[in-house]
Amino acid sequence: MIKEVQIKTLEQLLPLLTEQEYRPDLDRNRSPYVYRGMSDSSFKMYTSLSRNCKGLQKSLEPAILENFAKYAIQEDPNIGHSVWRQMILGQHYGLPTRLLDWTQSALVALNFATTEESLEEMDKHDCIVWRINMHEMVEILPDPYKYAVKKKHSSIFTVDMLKSLTGNSLKQYDSDMKDNAMVIIEPPSLNQRIINQHSFFAVVPTGIEDIEKFLADNTKDTVKYVIDKSLRWRVRDMLDQLNMSERIVYPGLEGLSKWIARHYYVK
């Protein structure tokens, strides 16, 4: 089930920014959620691999990863030992992969939701932030995966855990997940961008062709926050004041240039 929440005022954003669960064992509050910001509420969730390769993604994916690993070995000498590491590094540089970006930070998700390539589009359409519950995603996993992550007292997989469970095989992963489960993985800190964005990835099996339908059919705590187009500039300006901008999510001169361009944009 997907719950849709309409946000038309700043005050209505507060629950999104403060969602946490009290953990009696820790006497602390922790968030079980990850978020995904999208700049247009009409956009569907697709992986870059499915957009790029369409119906041939299953047959083309191995060749994409093999060629990437062959040429990326100078960047990462161990890149050939793990298809999951190949995906994560490739995703960073625009390689078509089955990974879908998520973040543990609601502020980062809001940043992506309120960012446009063309700033003239900012008040032309609503934007969205998706929220999924990591604990819920673990509960629908096949038993070996569920036991492996719970043994670590966690709800998040690492590259090494996924490699161990699948034997580094995409076919094995797809066979295990079928069309009713997917793993959420925390990537290794390969670069500052991954760290700053609090990045997580959903590893989407080829059996799941419609990600939103999968979430609707298999989860009960998924939320789609729809932020009204009239509020987008206001939220964007608030995020700048909270030090959440292109300068943070894209460290270096690229992010600085993007931030300066938007800061001095004339409406």
N, C-alpha and C positions, 0 to 999 in steps of 0.2 A: 504494500500500500504506500502511495506517495501522498503526503499531506502538502497542500499548497498554501503558503502564507503570503498575503499581499502586504507590502510595506510602502506606506505613503508619507510617513513622518519619521524624523530622526528617533523619536521616542520608541517607535515600533521596531527599531533596529536593536534595542538593548538586549532582548532575549537572545538574539543571535550572537551577540558579543560576550555574553556571560554564561553560556550553557556549560554547566559542569555537574558532575555527580559527586556526592559525598562518599568517601571511602572510609568506613569505620575502622578497617584494619590499619589505615595510615593516619586516621584523624586529619585527613586533608581532602581537598577537592581536586578532582581530576576530570578531564574531558575525554569521553570515549568517541568523539566525533572527528571526522575529517571533512573538508569543504572543497568545493570546486566553483570558482567564479567564471561566469560566461557573459560576454558583453551584450548579447541579444537574447531575449527570452524565447524567441522563435527557434533558436539553434537547438539541434538535437545532439546528444552525446555520441560521438564517434571517435574511434582511435584514428591516428594519422595513417596507420597501415590500411584500415578499411577504406578510408577516403582515397588513398593513393592507388591501392591495388584492387579495390572493389571485390568482385567474386573470386578473384584469383589470389587473395591474400594468403591462403593456406599453402599454395604451391610456391609462391614467390618469396615468402618470408625467409626460408632458409638461405636462399641465394642473397637476399639483402643483407642478412647478418654475416654470412661468410665473407662477402666482399668488403663489408665495413671492417670486420676484424682484420682482414688481410692488409688493409691500408692504414688502419688505426693503431697498429702494433707499436709504432714509434711513440705514440701518445701514451699508451698503456701496454707494457710488455706482456702482461698477463691476460690481455683481452681475449685471447683465443680459448681460454680455459673455461669460460662461462658464458652461455648464451644470455643469461640474465644481466650480466655485467655489460655485455655488448649492447643490449637494449637500452640500459640506463644511460650509458655514455652517448650512444647514438641519439637518444631522445633529446639530450641536451643540445646537440648540434643540428637538429632538424631531420634526423633519419626517420622514415616511416616505421613505426613500431606498434605493437599491440598494447603498449602502456597508455594509461589514462592518468593525467596529472591530477593530484589532490594535494591539499595542504592541511596541516593541523591548526593553522592560524586563520581564524575568521577574517582578520584584517587583511591578510594576504589575498584571500578569496575576494573580498570586497574591492581590493585594488584592481584585480583582473576584471571584475565585473564592471567597474567604472572607468575602464581604459578603452579607448578606441584608436584605431589607426587613423581614422579621419575624425577629428574632434567636432566637426560639424554634425556628426551623427549622435552626439551625446544625448541630446534631448529629443531624438526622433523615435526612440523605442525603449521599452523596459529592458532591464538586465536581470540576471538571476544568480543566486548562490545556492548550490546544491549542498545538502548535508546528509552524510550516511553515518551509521553507528558501527564502529569497528568490532565491538563485541558481537553484534548481531551478524556481521559478515563471517565471523569465526564459527558461530553456531551452525551455519548452513554448509560448512566445509565437510568434505569426506573425513572419516574418522582419523586416518593417519595424520592428516594435516592439522586437524583440531587438537589431537593429543600432542603433537610436536610443539605447537605454539603455546598451549597451556602448560606444558612441561617447563617452558621458559618464563612462566608467570607473566605472559604478555598477550597482546592481541595483534601483534605486528610481526610479519616475517622479515627475515634478512635474506640476502643473496645466498649465503651459505646454507641456510635452512632449506630454501627452495631447491637449490642444486642437489642437496642430499636426498630430498623426497622424490625428486623427478629423475635422478640420474642424469641431470643436465639435458633432459629430453623434452622438447616442446610437444611431441606426440604423446608422451606419457602425461604431461600436464593437462593437455586437452582431453585425454581419455578419462583422467581422474575428475576433472571439473564438469565435463559434459556441458549442459546448458543451464545449470542451476547453482553454480558457485563460482567464486573468484577470490584470489588471494590479494590482500593489500600488503605491499612491501615497502619497507623503509630503505631507501637507497643508501649506499655508502657515501661518505662526504667527498665525492670526487672533485668538487669545486665549491667556491664560495656561494654561487647562486643556489645550489641545492640546499646549503645550510641556511641561507637567509630566507628562502621561501618555505622553510619547514616542510620540505617536499615528501610526499608519499606517492606511490603509484598503484593503481589497480591493474593487475595483470589479467587482461580480458581474454578468456579462452575463445577459440574459434566457434565453439558451439553457441555462444551468445551473440546473436546478430543484432538484437535490439536491447541496448543497455538499460534504457528506461523501463521497458517492459519487464526485463529481468528484475529490476529493483521493485517494481510494482507488484510482481507476482511472489517474490521471495523475501521481502523485508516488510517490517511494520513501523520502523522508526526513521524512514527516509523523509526528508523535508525539502521542498523546493520554495525558496524565498524569492519572490518576484518583487523587484524594487522599481517603483514607478519612475518613468522617464523624467518626470518633473523634479525628482529628488536627486538625480544622478550627479549634477554639478555640485549640489550641496554636500553630498556624501564625499565626493572627490576632494573638495576643499577641506573637509573635516579630516580625511585621511592624511592630507599633507601636514596638517597641524599635529597629527599624532605620529609624524615621522614615518609614514608608510607611503612610499612612492616608488617611482622607477629607480631612484638612486639606491634604494634598499634591495629591491627584487632583481635588479640587473646591475650588480656591482661593476664599477669601472666607468670608462668614458661613455659607453653606450647608454647606460642608465642615466648618467648625468645629462647627456644631450637630450634624451627623451623628456626628462623632467623639466629642463630649461625651456624646451619647445612648448610644452603644455603650460608651464607657469606664465609664459608671456603670450599665450594664445589670445587673440582678440575675438571675443564673441560677436 
